Amino acid sequence: MALMRCKSCGGEYDPLPTDGVPYFHACPPITTVHVERAGNPIDVPLADVRATDLLFVERAGAIVRVLPAAFVETDRRSGDQQIQRADKRDENVKVTGYDKTGNPIVAPKSEGKGTEPAPPK
Amino acid sequence: MFPPPDLAALSPAARAAVALQSPGSFYMTGEDVLQISGWNITTGVRLTVSGRFLTLEGRIQSFVHDVALTTDRVIASLVRSLGDGWLLNLTVTSGATSSPYGATFARVQVVRGLAGSGIVLGTLCAGYVTSAQPIAFPGGRVRSMIEGRGNIRSITGTNPAAGVDWAETVPTGVRWRLLALTATLATDATAANRQARFGFTDGAANLYRSDAPNNQTASTSVVYNAGHGTARIAMVSDQPGWGLPTEMFLLAGYTIFSATGSIQAGDNWGAPQLLVEEFLDAN
């Protein structure tokens, strides 16, 4: 089956693989980076780190602040966290009620921003 | 051949005596019904329940009932009345659709009352079924979903966007025993040592984490692996191993994830490939 793309996280997956068992996508968390921006320490998503932000890095056993351009290979970024995205999509089902035959009525745990066909590679 | 007994002519006490001697010893009043329930993961599977029923008039009737199952691991049930008499035997399979052992679980009960709110009077049989491996009454067992061996599955996860770690959540209605996994990280040209870790969480707390045995540098592609019962394996060329203890059972909603230290916006994990033993796990 054609791959789908999750509009919440950008991940791509096959909702019905060849073994006939549907795949239930759930978005992974995002990585936030601890930076100093305009003099204030804040946590920002990795994709939103600016060239003017100061990163907190572990260098030679101490935590120092460096611009992204000054980050060197042996630095270790400090303060990263993984957090759930606010618009997380989770296709795993939850029971929302029961029909007149007693069978459960289900819905995805959270729709997020929905899905679309993945662009062809 | 003896003619069938004229059961209708018997007194209630005599009928009860006959019932106690019937092969299945399961006398059903007209108020008692069969409740056939199934849990399933494979597309297109239906439960087929067939058997024989001895009426009060002494006739042996055959019956076949078909239950459409969903693939979302929640219960699907069907209630059918057999009338007044004795259930002699029944057998349950997953019909003509091929599904592996461990993918479809069936349970047959005798219930009095409406579907979903009836009183369960007896459980006749329960267990995993395939098209070739039935469960049956009498003589069958009432098995648990998490008894014995599960369904061995190879699962391709979500291929995350660049700069995003991967995470795979155990689906609703099952539990997994993680046997192996592999995932590839391709790094961008940014100079940084990435530390590719992996672990499990129950959604609130981390339960296990493993460091990578090596840092990963810019513009490289490394295939990370984990195998049931293996310790970390240092990278020789491009395939290091994370540590993975044995018997790591993960319940529905638990998540297996990567957490990459110093991950860069252009770093790109591929879709993880998991080998799991899956058990249906209804509450």
Interface residues (C-beta under 8 A of the other chain):
Chain A: C6 C9 G10 G11 E12 Y13 D14 L16 P17 D19 G20 V21 P22 Y23 F24 H25 A26 C27 P28 P29 I30 T31 L46 A47 V49 F71 V72 E73 T74 D75 R76 R77 D80 Q82 D90 N92 V93 K94 V95 Y98 T101 G102 N103 P104 V106 K109
Chain B: I41 T42 T43 G44 T70 T71 D72 R73 V74 I75 A76 S77 L78 V79 S99 A103 L114 A115 G116 S117 R153 S154 I155 T156 G157 T158 N159 P160 A161 G163 V164 D165 W166 A167 E168 T169 P171 T172 G173 T190 A191 A192 N193 Q195 T217 A218 A252 G253 T255 F257 A259 T260 G261 S262 I263 Q264 A265 A271
